[in-house]
């Protein structure tokens, strides 16, 4: 029976021959919190990386800006999946040639027509699937009993590569805050950038802060919009509209939704344009993207500025659905 992606990740944990980038040490930005009581909020959505998930460098990279880090991750991936002997032999390191292939396919997918979508997203597992298809022409073997189909195999490769590229962990107080809000009757969702492995990364990260069976214990599945699944990345309104359409079906308005993110331009601005309430999370200096000018601009100014995630509960405690019923 082929392993699921979660089972594959657990299998990797059991090995003692692999070394991964450590999760980043989260340091808050020097920002004075702006907290106040919010009323009429029924749904709270969160950005992923930099808001719930701490990630080295502050954001998810498909191509790491540090050449050494990128080279190391590609080299580990080539060795792990025994790809080198099925690649075209060219002068130089295997990772250098793989980088050429990876960038070429990534560029092709990024240039693919996306209709009227201004910010299309690429699925990184599709990049690896196309790479593997090239290797298959040279009779590259895939252990289908272990990995499953080509698509499932590509997902495992994508997970391994990105786990080798950037360390991730939970933002401080994330699980406690999410559980408190759920207990008070708020419905939780996700609007953010992510890939095929993002849900798994989030689940595994939150489990470091306490017991958690699945993400559905916290988040409403209908209110999750992740860029690789939707085909659009922040600041595209497509992500936000996907969730707001479900909100409308429940008889609620955008003003009943609070969106929490770490980037003024990509989180706060599109949410405000759609009349959502907003909170800027400044508890992770590496992920925070905000300038004084943006915060002084009424079209971008958030309703709340959080220096810690648990502060969110303080602002919503008095008007919690379970406390009003």
C-alpha positions, 0 to 999 in steps of 0.5 A: 500500500503506497504511503500518504504524504503524511506517512512519508513524512513520518517515515523520513522522521524515523531515519537517522541519515538525514539532516534538515534546516532547523525551524527559525527562531521567531523574533518579534518586530519592534512594533507597538500593538494596536488592540481594540475590541471588535464586534460582529466577527464570526469568521477568522481567516489566517495567512499561512507562512509568516502568520501561523507557520514560521519559515526561515527567510520569512516566506516560502521560496520555490527558488531560494535566493541563496545559491548555496542553500538551493544547491544543497537542497537539489543535491540532497534530492538527487541523491535521495531519489537516485536521479543522477545516473538517469540525467543527461551527463554534462560537465559540472555538478549534478545540482547545477544541471538539475537547477537548469532543468528546474528553472526551465520548467518553472519558467515555462509554468509561470509563463503559461496562460492564466486567463485574467488572473494577474497573480497565477500560482505554480504547483511545485509538485507539477515541476517535479512531475515534469522533471521525473517524466524526463527521467522516465524516458531513460527508464528511471524506476519508481517504486510504485508500491512505496510511493504510488503513482507518478503524481504521488511520487512527485508530491513526495519529491516536492516535500523532500526538496522543500524540507531540505530548503527551508526549516518551518515551525509554528508561530508562538502561541498559534495552537493556543490561539486557534483552539481558544477562538474555536472554543469561543465559537468562531469559525476559522479558515485559511487564505494564503500562499502554499503548496501541496505540502503546506497543509501537512507542514502546518499540521506537523508544526501545530502538533509541536505545541500540543495534541492535534489529530487533523486540521479539520479540528480547527479549520472549516474545510470550505474556508481554506484557500491555498494558492497552489490549490486555487491557482492564484497567489497573494495579493490576488483577490481570487483567493479571498473571493473563494472564501467570501463566496462560502461566507455569503452562502452562510448569510454573512457579509465580508465585514463579519470576517477578520483576516490575519496576515503579516504583509500589508500589500499582500494580506491587508490591502486585498482584504480591505478592498473586499470589506473584510476586517483585518489584523496585521501580525508583527510577531515575526520580524522575518516575515513582516512586510509593512512600511510606515507609509502603508500603515498611514494609508487608510486603504491599507491600515489594519484594524488591529496590529498584533505583536503576539498571536494570543492578543487576537483573543483579547480583542475578540473575547467579549463578542465571541459567538458562544458568549453571546448565545 
